């Protein structure tokens, strides 16, 4: 098949053709028949018809019908498949019948976009309003007293709406429907917090006599029904067949070339994905192809935009084109003011901008249509996010181009050489653990402060609630009386937890020259993000950390413009507390259980921004931190590894390399980032007496990632071995077995040994 014109313009440079490892042509899809359910009021049908909507596609109609019949449902279909209409139809119908609707979204931008869509309908009875941190205080009373369709986020529900539920009694009594939009973002510890907030919401609704229907909207994912039930604690139907029209997509996988630069232990380095993205974005803009380039950080968005403008300026000068071509490129990120973001969205929609480098702030359902191409600089974390970002192009049904540019990372390497992992069926499930006692405890306190807890409430909060309540009483956080459990402290119970953080007292980040408070960092994360010497980003500005004072809970920073970034490196010890499940794996054993991890940040690595070239290690003196969490681990008995040692393989280096690569690959099977998990490997572990490799959740009490690794171990470890084998380096590099956070300086590592060790574990032919 002939490449699309957009892809052809990128391949005009012959050397680039070798960088494309795979091109997938996703065919166009024809729309199913449309219809309106009989119960939709005629004036509503007319208003939607005026906007060009002639009816609901089958998946929208099925979802709306289920909600109308009182059935909780999750709709999990692709980007631009019309999920918004699937919930707006029953939601607005509920409002017209005298009810209220609560809409939850993870981002303010999406809430603002939804509000514009609702207001554009011009339904007189619909009083929709956002209620978030940006809502002026003078407007909040109006929202509470008059709004019947409130758009908010889990943070405001946790900190304001639920604790002050009595002030919202009229809204709760009439609540008919709760919409949880983009719910695939509620994963890991954050997802576990949201799950408990939704249980508190159900309890408050019951107090005021309402039983709203829950509609969850998600991108495509594995096992959406099971996830939705775990998130809400409710029985759930699922709708997963997408009947919306879609233009054809040409999807290219792109691997940047190895450079002459050398990293640790002489390992070759690839050209950074952001540098490739800037070059490709310039070429697409020059070809009048309207393009989004997704990157992973605010600084990367600014860097790609600047590099693209510089390249466009050079290209324009060489070709004799108008100099202002570089003005058609900009950056978009969450730190901008709301008005600035709206202006950029408008300019992109109108065509005044042709290229925009963005963080995932534009990933969710903000209406930016009419795009031709999307560049994705580095695996975005989940298959759902990949298609969410790719779906930004071709949203009006036209054909589109998407390019995934691999970073110097084991998972990215695996994916660009194993396209079946992207274009086959979903492999990742959305992982969360609502029963984590470190998450559940603070929410039981918050619930007791809202309305004292009774025995009847325990079923709402799950099987772990009774034991956790006993612990809270023992700590003096709750008081048990015959009528139930009571919060008796003067402080607010909701302040016990930061739902987007990892717990502990936050560390304040203060600009030393002005005393200005820039923000806070979780105590658990402070050792790795604001240690002395760290490069710290705040709203797109770069700061250098002058000092981290853990006793005072303050990190002093000063503005700077370093040409490098920093990676904290730690050493880890691990002890097994309890094996909860185990099973044979090849000649070895696989375990899942509780562990105690002691981590100490010992140094940080400096890497040049543009090239990724290491600039050296700086030692740190920080105390060790201990957490109790969950882990998956595998062991091999002495007879299985003796022959490898006799062949001269470094067993410790082989296990270490396998550990690094397996950490890199787990996010393909559990919706996590490699920074959410950690690992330890040893030739002889004190608790097992065997060669052992651990991968653990980096959050107190666990987050569900290791458990998912246990469930998918064979697929996960097979993919790990294939990722190592796919890499063209000789002895190991950041694309396969090296880790930027290794406190041992990536010593020892044995690439060939890791391949042999995993072959033994998986009972594979070592050839």
Secondary structure, 3 states (H helix, E strand, C coil): CCCCHHHHHHCCCHHHHHHEEEEEEECCECCCCCECCCCCCHHHHHHHHHCCCCCECHHHHHHHHHHHCCCCEEEECCCCCCHHHHHHHHHHHHHHCCCEEEEECCCHHHHHHHHHHHHHHCCCCCCEEECCCCCCHHHHHHHHHHCCEEEECHHHHHHHHCCCHHHHHHHHHCEEEEEECCHHHCCHHHHHHHHHHHHHHHHHHHHCCCCCEEEEEECCCECHHHHHHHHHCCCCEEECCCCCCECCEEEEEEECCEEEEECHHHCEEECCHHHHHHHHHHHHHHCCCCEEEECCCHHHHHHHHHHHHHHHHHHHHHHCCCHHHHHHEEEECCCCCHHHHHHHHHHHHHCCCCEEEECHHHCCCCCCCCECEEEEECCCCCHHHHHHHHCCECCCCCCEEEEEEECCCHHHHHHHHCCHHHHCCCCCECCCCCCCHHHHHHHHHHHHHHCCECHHHHHHHCCCHHHHHHHHHHCCCCEEECCEEECCCCCCHHHHCCCCCCCCCCEEEEECCCCCEEEEECHHHHHHHCCCCCEEEECCEEEEEEEEECCCCEEEEEECCCCEEEEEEEEEEEEEEEEEEEEEECCEEEEEEEEEEEEEEEEEEEEECCCCCEEEEEECCCCCEEEEEEEEEEEECHHHHHHHHHCCCCHHHHHHHHHHHHHHHHCCCECCCHHHEEEEEECCCCCCCCEEEEEEECCCCCCCHHHHHHHCHHHHHHHHHHHHHHCCCCCCCCCCCCCCCECCCCCCCCHHHHHHHHHHHCCCCCC
